[in-house]
Structure formats: C-alpha cells, structure tokens
C-alpha cells in the first residue's frame, strides 16, 4: 500500500505541469501565423502528455487506462466554446490579424470593443511620447485617445491595455480618465494582453471585456 501511494504521489508534479502547458498553449498567440484553430489534441501531442507504464500504480483504477492526452482534453472546459469574433489571431511587428479577418499591417494598434475591432493609433512611432516611455517606463497617451470609451454604452467592466514590447506603467492622467468612467484597467505588454483578452472575452459575457493594444514593436529602439 505504501509503495502504491508513493508512486501515485510522485506522478502528481508531472501531471500538474502538463495541465498547465495544455491550458497555456491553447491560448497562445501566433507570431505571423494562425494558431487559434489548432486542435488542442494536436498541441498536447507536441508535449507528450501520455503517462508512462512505470508511473502507473500496480492496480490502477479503470479510468487510469486512458492516455494523458484524452484526460487533459476532457479537462479543457473551454474546448467547445468558440473564441470571440474579435480575438487576436496573430501579432506582427507592424500590426495584428483578428479572427474575423480584419488585418492591420501599417503600424497601427487595435481597440477591441463589443466584439468589434477598430484601428487605433494613439501615438506615432519614434515620437517624443515613445522616447519618454522608453526612458521612464511610463506611458502617457492623454485624455483624447480614450474618447471612444466616453461615448460607449454599455461600457466594459475591464479594459486590457497592451503597452508594446514591454510592460509600461500607465500615467495618472490616463488611469484617472479611464477609471472615472467606471472601467477597471489591466496593463501589460501587448503579447500577454492579447492572450488575456482572448481568454477573458471567451469566458465573460459579450461586452464586459475590452482591449486597447499598441503595436508590438512600440517601445523598441
């Protein structure tokens, strides 16, 4: 009995790590190629989630005969839920590809509101705003760039802000402008912001989650 318990306990870290990889890889963002349509089972095979025979208890339960791939596929509660029409399907150095087919490749950012994608260019590359952001780590865009949120109804509960290549702190002026509208803020680098939006916009009711993403190369000298 002791040996069987030890074998089962030792296998838990490998299974937990595999589950984390399966969840994170499902919502990964492609770099210049499509990825949201990749079946989870195919992604799992790349990580070899099957449990080896030597890690299996001497008298395993009937369910233990299933492979690791099938077990983790069943645990993926979002597997049958389609991504939002405005999900970010690919990030390019100069733009984005949205799952509804909209593509920006002119250095513009994108604002995702109410399952719609809008071209958003609050700052010009290599401008004084970008230079200041690189030096200080603080991004100041100003009140005017958030004008769409002021007239929007109903307003989203959360705005995910992508600040470019690295995470930048949003200035007090920008934070106050958004929070005064009753909208919470979550700022991070653009790659993680896109992945976060894809996940939360799938989980939450339509319109609750919005995103404003600067182009991925913003903040790069």
Backbone bond lengths (Angstrom), bond angles and torsions (degrees), N, CA, C in turn:
res aa  C-N    CA-C-N  psi(-1)  N-CA   C-N-CA  omega(-1)  CA-C   N-CA-C  phi
1 X - - - 1.480 - - 1.523 110.10 -
2 X 1.361 117.76 -41.59 1.463 121.55 -179.32 1.521 111.07 -63.83
3 X 1.332 117.32 -42.70 1.465 121.25 -179.22 1.517 110.75 -64.21
4 X 1.330 116.80 -40.20 1.473 120.64 -179.14 1.529 109.48 -65.08
5 X 1.347 117.70 -42.26 1.467 120.97 -179.94 1.517 110.57 -63.66
6 X 1.339 117.32 -42.77 1.466 121.14 -179.59 1.507 111.37 -62.66
7 X 1.341 117.85 -42.04 1.463 121.16 179.33 1.511 111.21 -62.89
8 X 1.333 117.65 -43.04 1.460 121.50 -179.77 1.513 110.22 -66.34
9 X 1.353 116.64 -40.86 1.462 120.03 -178.48 1.514 111.41 -65.86
10 X 1.338 117.77 -40.17 1.464 121.40 -178.78 1.513 112.34 -65.67
11 X 1.321 117.96 -25.67 1.468 120.37 -178.58 1.512 112.63 -80.21
12 X 1.363 117.77 -14.27 1.458 120.39 -176.26 1.520 113.71 -62.67
13 X 1.359 121.44 -43.79 1.471 119.47 179.19 1.503 112.83 -58.78
14 X 1.361 118.52 -39.33 1.457 120.70 -178.97 1.523 110.10 -66.37
15 X 1.333 117.24 -41.44 1.465 120.87 -178.74 1.522 110.26 -67.59
16 X 1.357 116.80 -44.12 1.462 120.16 179.48 1.511 111.18 -61.01
17 X 1.355 117.04 -43.20 1.468 120.72 178.84 1.517 111.01 -63.07
18 X 1.329 117.51 -40.19 1.462 121.16 -179.77 1.517 110.88 -65.43
19 X 1.338 117.15 -39.75 1.466 120.50 178.81 1.517 110.61 -62.68
20 X 1.340 117.12 -40.65 1.470 120.48 179.02 1.521 110.84 -63.11
21 X 1.332 118.32 -40.68 1.462 122.26 178.56 1.511 110.36 -65.00
22 X 1.342 117.52 -41.28 1.460 120.52 -178.54 1.511 111.06 -62.77
23 X 1.347 116.73 -43.03 1.452 119.56 -178.98 1.510 111.40 -68.26
24 X 1.352 117.55 -43.90 1.456 119.91 -176.57 1.520 112.14 -71.24
25 X 1.326 118.47 -36.75 1.458 120.43 -178.39 1.518 111.64 -70.06
26 X 1.344 117.75 -27.96 1.460 120.15 -179.65 1.513 111.25 -64.41
27 X 1.344 117.00 -32.60 1.447 120.24 -177.00 1.530 111.41 -105.59
28 X 1.300 118.84 18.50 1.455 120.62 177.86 1.520 110.26 -68.32
29 X 1.339 115.85 152.38 1.448 121.84 -178.92 1.523 108.79 -105.15
30 X 1.315 116.52 132.52 1.459 120.85 -178.53 1.516 110.71 -72.76
31 X 1.299 115.68 148.82 1.456 122.03 173.25 1.518 108.03 -102.46
32 X 1.339 115.73 90.82 1.453 120.35 178.18 1.502 114.45 81.01
33 X 1.312 119.26 13.02 1.461 121.16 175.93 1.514 109.13 -152.41
34 X 1.325 116.73 158.61 1.456 121.04 -177.68 1.523 110.52 -74.19
35 X 1.345 114.83 147.15 1.462 116.64 179.36 1.517 113.39 -145.84
36 X 1.334 120.12 -17.15 1.454 120.20 -174.43 1.515 112.83 -67.95
37 X 1.343 117.43 -21.51 1.454 120.03 -178.43 1.519 112.72 -88.55
38 X 1.343 118.33 -0.57 1.451 120.98 -179.40 1.517 110.29 -69.83
39 X 1.331 119.66 122.21 1.468 120.88 -179.03 1.512 111.12 -59.19
40 X 1.326 116.37 142.63 1.452 120.64 179.97 1.519 111.59 -60.57
41 X 1.343 117.23 -36.65 1.463 119.89 -178.76 1.520 111.01 -61.26
42 X 1.345 117.25 -37.55 1.464 120.83 179.53 1.513 109.85 -67.34
43 X 1.363 116.93 -42.31 1.448 120.22 178.96 1.515 110.90 -63.93
44 X 1.332 117.66 -39.31 1.459 120.74 -179.75 1.522 111.76 -64.07
45 X 1.345 116.52 -35.09 1.455 119.57 -178.62 1.518 111.29 -63.54
46 X 1.334 116.46 -28.48 1.458 119.28 -179.78 1.523 111.07 -67.44
47 X 1.347 117.06 -24.97 1.451 120.72 -177.21 1.526 112.48 -101.00
48 X 1.336 118.10 0.41 1.460 122.70 176.44 1.520 111.58 52.85
49 X 1.339 115.65 71.62 1.444 120.69 -175.95 1.525 113.84 -85.97
50 X 1.341 119.25 -1.51 1.456 120.20 -176.48 1.520 110.64 -66.86
51 X 1.330 116.12 145.21 1.457 121.87 179.97 1.524 109.42 -88.86
52 X 1.328 117.55 128.80 1.458 121.35 -178.81 1.524 110.62 -71.27
53 X 1.332 114.82 154.89 1.464 119.92 -175.79 1.521 111.61 -62.55
54 X 1.345 117.03 -35.19 1.464 118.81 -176.34 1.530 112.45 -69.73
55 X 1.363 116.11 -17.53 1.460 119.62 178.11 1.521 112.00 -90.27
56 X 1.328 117.95 -2.85 1.458 122.54 -176.83 1.521 109.90 -89.28
57 X 1.341 118.92 134.46 1.476 120.79 177.97 1.517 111.24 -56.84
58 X 1.354 116.85 156.34 1.460 121.58 -176.87 1.516 111.68 -62.91
59 X 1.363 117.57 -31.46 1.451 121.20 178.05 1.530 108.28 -128.43
60 X 1.339 116.88 74.98 1.479 119.96 -173.97 1.523 111.18 -72.42
61 X 1.326 116.57 152.40 1.464 120.45 172.58 1.511 110.02 -63.75
62 X 1.323 116.75 164.14 1.468 120.65 -176.77 1.514 111.77 -59.76
63 X 1.351 118.03 -35.06 1.459 120.85 -176.60 1.517 112.03 -70.98
64 X 1.343 118.70 -19.38 1.455 121.86 -178.81 1.517 112.20 -69.79
65 X 1.340 119.38 -12.61 1.454 121.26 179.48 1.521 112.03 -74.61
66 X 1.335 117.80 -13.31 1.455 120.08 179.02 1.521 109.46 -75.06
67 X 1.317 116.00 148.04 1.464 119.83 179.92 1.508 109.71 -72.83
68 X 1.356 115.63 159.66 1.452 120.43 177.84 1.510 111.63 -59.32
69 X 1.333 117.93 -35.20 1.461 121.19 -178.69 1.514 111.55 -60.03
70 X 1.349 117.35 -47.15 1.462 119.89 -178.20 1.511 111.05 -68.06
71 X 1.346 118.03 -35.94 1.452 121.44 -179.84 1.520 110.31 -62.75
72 X 1.346 117.42 -48.31 1.454 120.16 -176.81 1.517 111.65 -72.78
73 X 1.323 117.88 -28.66 1.460 120.19 175.94 1.522 110.30 -64.75
74 X 1.332 116.61 -38.51 1.451 120.38 179.52 1.525 111.30 -69.89
75 X 1.342 117.54 -29.73 1.449 121.34 179.52 1.523 112.57 -76.21
76 X 1.325 118.36 -14.19 1.458 122.20 -179.85 1.527 109.55 -76.50
77 X 1.338 116.44 92.26 1.464 121.10 -173.39 1.524 112.06 -69.85
78 X 1.342 118.37 -17.70 1.461 121.26 -179.73 1.523 112.34 -97.72
79 X 1.329 117.12 5.83 1.461 120.14 -175.71 1.513 113.97 -60.38
80 X 1.336 117.41 -33.49 1.458 120.92 -177.55 1.523 112.58 -96.51
81 X 1.337 116.78 1.06 1.462 120.47 -178.52 1.530 109.16 -94.29
82 X 1.329 118.92 121.60 1.462 120.34 -179.90 1.514 110.84 -69.26
83 X 1.336 118.64 144.19 1.459 120.82 177.13 1.517 110.13 -67.99
84 X 1.325 118.69 158.32 1.464 120.57 178.50 1.520 111.33 -63.58
85 X 1.334 116.16 154.97 1.470 120.35 -179.05 1.508 112.03 -62.65
86 X 1.339 116.04 -21.56 1.457 119.81 -178.74 1.524 112.73 -100.40
87 X 1.321 118.17 17.22 1.464 120.54 179.72 1.527 110.44 -64.49
88 X 1.324 115.77 144.20 1.458 120.77 176.36 1.522 108.35 -79.01
89 X 1.324 115.77 116.79 1.457 120.42 -177.40 1.517 111.96 -93.37
90 X 1.325 117.75 -30.16 1.458 120.74 178.96 1.516 109.80 -153.83
91 X 1.327 115.20 146.89 1.460 122.18 176.38 1.527 107.95 -115.57
92 X 1.322 115.67 129.36 1.462 122.07 176.22 1.529 108.76 -112.27
93 X 1.318 115.85 165.45 1.457 119.09 177.14 1.527 111.31 -61.15
94 X 1.341 116.59 -29.49 1.467 120.50 -175.53 1.529 113.27 -116.55
95 X 1.328 118.26 16.06 1.460 117.92 179.39 1.512 113.90 167.62
96 X 1.354 114.99 -156.65 1.462 121.83 -173.02 1.524 110.53 -142.30
97 X 1.316 115.05 156.61 1.458 122.79 168.57 1.516 107.01 -120.12
98 X 1.345 116.10 122.52 1.464 122.01 -179.78 1.524 108.55 -96.54
99 X 1.323 116.99 151.34 1.462 121.21 -174.90 1.522 113.53 -64.73
100 X 1.329 118.58 -17.33 1.472 120.32 176.71 1.528 112.44 -85.52
101 X 1.344 116.24 4.53 1.457 120.76 177.01 1.514 114.38 100.03
102 X 1.324 118.54 -11.84 1.463 121.68 178.46 1.522 109.32 -69.02
103 X 1.338 115.79 135.96 1.455 120.65 -177.38 1.526 110.07 -137.67
104 X 1.326 116.00 132.76 1.464 122.31 174.71 1.521 108.02 -118.51
105 X 1.326 117.33 123.32 1.457 120.77 179.87 1.536 110.93 -133.11
106 X 1.347 116.05 31.96 1.467 120.34 -178.12 1.521 112.43 -115.94
107 X 1.332 116.73 19.03 1.459 120.19 -179.47 1.516 114.18 87.52
108 X 1.331 117.04 2.60 1.465 120.73 179.92 1.525 110.74 -80.34
109 X 1.335 114.38 154.68 1.449 120.67 170.60 1.522 108.97 -86.91
110 X 1.312 115.92 -171.46 1.463 119.88 -179.56 1.522 109.18 -142.44
111 X 1.334 116.06 140.54 1.462 121.77 174.01 1.520 107.85 -114.17
112 X 1.314 116.49 127.92 1.461 123.42 -176.16 1.522 108.59 -112.05
113 X 1.324 115.95 109.40 1.464 121.67 -175.84 1.518 109.39 -137.08
114 X 1.330 116.74 132.32 1.464 122.75 176.80 1.532 111.65 51.51
115 X 1.329 115.23 42.19 1.465 121.60 176.97 1.527 112.85 66.18
116 X 1.323 116.95 22.78 1.457 122.70 176.30 1.523 108.96 -123.69
117 X 1.342 116.05 149.83 1.462 121.75 179.69 1.529 109.62 -112.11
118 X 1.342 115.78 130.64 1.452 121.88 -179.53 1.530 109.78 -126.04
119 X 1.327 115.71 138.90 1.454 119.49 175.39 1.527 108.53 -65.25
120 X 1.327 115.34 134.13 1.466 120.84 -174.29 1.524 108.84 -138.17
121 X 1.331 115.94 117.06 1.464 120.34 -178.19 1.528 109.20 -132.58
122 X 1.325 116.70 77.15 1.461 120.45 -175.84 1.527 114.30 -75.33
123 X 1.320 116.65 -15.68 1.461 119.82 -177.09 1.531 109.10 -148.96
124 X 1.307 116.10 146.23 1.458 122.22 178.90 1.527 109.19 -88.49
125 X 1.311 116.35 136.52 1.464 120.88 178.38 1.518 110.79 -59.42
126 X 1.330 115.65 144.07 1.466 124.56 178.76 1.522 112.30 67.04
127 X 1.328 117.04 18.38 1.460 121.12 178.56 1.528 110.15 -84.25
128 X 1.333 116.08 176.40 1.464 120.68 178.90 1.531 110.79 -64.53
129 X 1.346 117.07 -30.50 1.464 120.89 178.09 1.530 110.46 -63.18
130 X 1.332 116.20 -44.34 1.464 119.71 179.66 1.525 111.19 -69.14
131 X 1.327 116.83 -41.37 1.462 120.06 179.07 1.522 111.35 -60.77
132 X 1.336 116.58 -40.15 1.458 120.78 178.62 1.521 110.61 -67.10
133 X 1.324 116.46 -39.17 1.461 120.42 179.65 1.524 111.07 -63.83
134 X 1.329 116.80 -38.77 1.466 120.61 179.48 1.521 110.71 -66.23
135 X 1.337 116.98 -39.84 1.465 121.32 -176.44 1.522 112.33 -75.82
136 X 1.338 116.81 -40.77 1.465 120.51 -171.89 1.525 114.04 -102.42
137 X 1.326 116.83 -18.80 1.462 119.57 -176.33 1.508 112.76 78.65
138 X 1.336 116.96 11.08 1.468 121.76 -179.33 1.522 109.69 -119.66
139 X 1.321 115.95 134.37 1.461 122.40 -178.52 1.519 109.46 -106.65
140 X 1.345 115.65 119.55 1.462 120.95 178.33 1.524 108.78 -120.42
141 X 1.335 116.19 108.95 1.465 121.55 -177.93 1.522 112.46 -100.78
142 X 1.325 118.08 -28.14 1.455 121.32 178.61 1.521 113.07 97.59
143 X 1.324 115.99 163.98 1.465 121.94 -174.49 1.524 113.16 -66.11
144 X 1.334 117.15 -36.59 1.458 120.61 -171.10 1.524 113.18 -61.76
145 X 1.324 117.59 -32.66 1.469 119.74 -175.19 1.529 112.11 -69.79
146 X 1.325 116.70 -14.28 1.469 120.48 -179.19 1.528 111.78 -102.87
147 X 1.327 116.51 17.24 1.455 120.85 -177.97 1.514 114.11 -60.05
148 X 1.340 117.79 -33.39 1.458 121.00 179.77 1.522 111.28 -61.67
149 X 1.318 116.26 -35.34 1.465 119.70 -179.79 1.524 111.35 -68.30
150 X 1.309 116.31 -30.31 1.464 120.62 -177.97 1.527 111.46 -66.36
151 X 1.336 117.04 -37.71 1.473 120.38 -177.05 1.530 112.37 -94.73
152 X 1.315 116.20 -4.32 1.465 120.52 -176.96 1.518 111.45 -75.22
153 X 1.335 115.83 138.18 1.468 120.69 176.00 1.539 109.13 -150.09
154 X 1.326 117.57 131.15 1.463 126.46 -6.04 1.528 110.99 -73.15
155 X 1.282 116.04 156.15 1.457 120.90 -178.52 1.533 110.64 -83.68
156 X 1.320 117.26 149.02 1.476 119.71 177.83 1.521 110.93 -70.62
157 X 1.307 115.76 157.03 1.464 120.32 176.86 1.525 110.94 -79.15
158 X 1.334 115.60 -33.16 1.462 120.31 -175.10 1.525 110.30 -136.13
159 X 1.335 116.09 133.95 1.461 121.93 174.13 1.523 108.21 -113.29
160 X 1.329 116.41 117.42 1.460 122.11 177.21 1.528 107.70 -92.93
161 X 1.317 116.86 122.58 1.463 121.98 -175.38 1.525 109.71 -110.31
162 X 1.322 115.90 123.15 1.462 121.85 175.61 1.520 109.24 -95.27
163 X 1.318 116.88 119.94 1.465 121.33 -171.71 1.524 113.79 -99.63
164 X 1.330 117.30 18.03 1.462 119.61 177.69 1.513 112.85 102.31
165 X 1.313 116.36 -145.35 1.468 121.78 -173.85 1.522 112.54 -67.60
166 X 1.309 116.70 -31.44 1.466 119.84 179.69 1.524 109.55 -134.49
167 X 1.314 114.99 164.27 1.455 120.00 -179.93 1.515 109.95 -74.13
168 X 1.341 116.03 126.21 1.457 122.49 177.56 1.526 108.99 -117.64
169 X 1.317 116.16 149.00 1.459 120.51 177.01 1.523 109.00 -80.86
170 X 1.319 116.06 131.08 1.454 120.72 178.68 1.526 109.40 -75.80
171 X 1.332 116.54 138.16 1.466 120.73 -177.08 1.529 110.95 -65.45
172 X 1.312 115.74 161.31 1.467 121.11 -179.50 1.528 110.78 -62.26
173 X 1.326 117.23 -37.81 1.460 120.48 179.49 1.525 110.38 -60.32
174 X 1.320 116.68 -45.69 1.464 120.80 -179.69 1.524 111.29 -68.04
175 X 1.315 116.32 -42.69 1.473 119.74 -179.84 1.523 110.79 -62.00
176 X 1.334 116.10 -46.93 1.466 119.73 -178.61 1.528 111.31 -63.99
177 X 1.329 117.00 -39.50 1.467 120.81 -179.80 1.523 111.41 -59.51
178 X 1.324 116.18 -41.55 1.468 120.83 -177.42 1.523 112.25 -78.34
179 X 1.323 116.42 -45.88 1.467 119.46 -176.98 1.527 112.19 -67.60
180 X 1.336 118.02 -28.54 1.464 120.62 177.12 1.530 111.65 -65.40
181 X 1.329 116.49 -18.52 1.461 121.20 176.56 1.531 111.72 -86.94
182 X 1.330 115.92 -0.12 1.460 120.45 -179.60 1.521 113.37 83.14
183 X 1.328 116.66 23.02 1.471 121.95 -177.48 1.526 109.40 -111.31
184 X 1.302 116.97 129.16 1.466 121.22 175.71 1.521 109.91 -78.89
185 X 1.332 116.60 157.60 1.464 122.49 -175.29 1.519 110.11 -124.82
186 X 1.320 115.49 141.70 1.462 122.17 171.44 1.526 107.07 -139.59
187 X 1.336 117.27 108.08 1.467 121.99 -176.01 1.525 110.56 -106.59
188 X 1.326 115.77 137.80 1.464 122.53 179.32 1.520 108.74 -161.76
189 X 1.327 118.11 176.05 1.463 119.43 178.19 1.528 109.62 -62.91
190 X 1.328 115.35 157.39 1.470 120.60 -170.43 1.526 112.75 -61.56
191 X 1.308 118.78 -39.93 1.467 120.85 -178.45 1.525 111.32 -60.56
192 X 1.327 116.64 -48.21 1.457 119.90 179.85 1.530 111.33 -70.44
193 X 1.329 116.87 -33.81 1.463 119.96 178.99 1.530 110.65 -63.79
194 X 1.340 116.93 -41.08 1.469 120.52 179.16 1.522 110.98 -63.88
195 X 1.324 116.84 -43.49 1.466 120.65 179.08 1.531 111.08 -65.30
196 X 1.328 116.14 -39.97 1.462 120.38 178.66 1.528 110.94 -64.58
197 X 1.322 116.43 -41.60 1.465 119.72 178.74 1.534 110.44 -63.36
198 X 1.320 117.28 -46.59 1.467 120.39 -179.70 1.528 111.35 -55.44
199 X 1.314 116.22 -42.82 1.465 120.44 -177.68 1.532 111.75 -70.69
200 X 1.336 116.50 -51.20 1.461 119.72 -175.54 1.526 112.33 -69.65
201 X 1.340 117.43 -35.21 1.467 119.99 179.11 1.521 111.09 -67.98
202 X 1.330 117.34 -23.03 1.459 121.40 175.70 1.531 110.85 -79.72
203 X 1.329 115.98 -39.01 1.466 120.86 -177.66 1.526 112.96 -74.66
204 X 1.323 116.56 -38.78 1.468 121.03 -172.10 1.531 111.78 -94.08
205 X 1.333 117.23 159.67 1.467 120.91 175.86 1.527 111.39 -60.25
206 X 1.312 115.91 152.43 1.456 122.22 -177.92 1.518 111.23 -56.08
207 X 1.330 115.88 132.82 1.457 121.64 175.66 1.512 115.18 95.85
208 X 1.328 118.41 -13.89 1.464 120.19 -178.06 1.524 112.80 -77.45
209 X 1.332 116.69 -27.46 1.459 121.17 -177.29 1.526 109.57 -115.57
210 X 1.315 116.75 131.81 1.461 122.45 176.14 1.524 108.61 -130.01
211 X 1.318 116.24 164.24 1.459 120.19 -179.94 1.516 110.32 -144.74
212 X 1.318 115.17 145.94 1.467 122.59 173.30 1.515 106.81 -130.38
213 X 1.333 116.75 109.20 1.464 121.94 -171.03 1.525 111.10 -114.52
214 X 1.321 116.36 121.69 1.456 120.34 170.15 1.521 108.84 -75.25
215 X 1.331 116.83 155.82 1.455 120.87 178.92 1.523 109.53 -57.50
216 X 1.306 117.19 146.67 1.462 122.43 -171.52 1.520 113.46 -59.49
217 X 1.332 117.90 -31.46 1.466 120.70 -177.04 1.526 113.30 -85.08
218 X 1.327 117.60 2.01 1.464 119.37 176.88 1.517 109.43 -62.92
219 X 1.333 115.73 133.33 1.459 121.08 -179.59 1.506 114.30 91.84
220 X 1.348 116.48 5.95 1.464 120.99 178.35 1.525 108.33 -101.99
221 X 1.317 117.04 127.32 1.471 120.65 179.89 1.521 111.80 -64.77
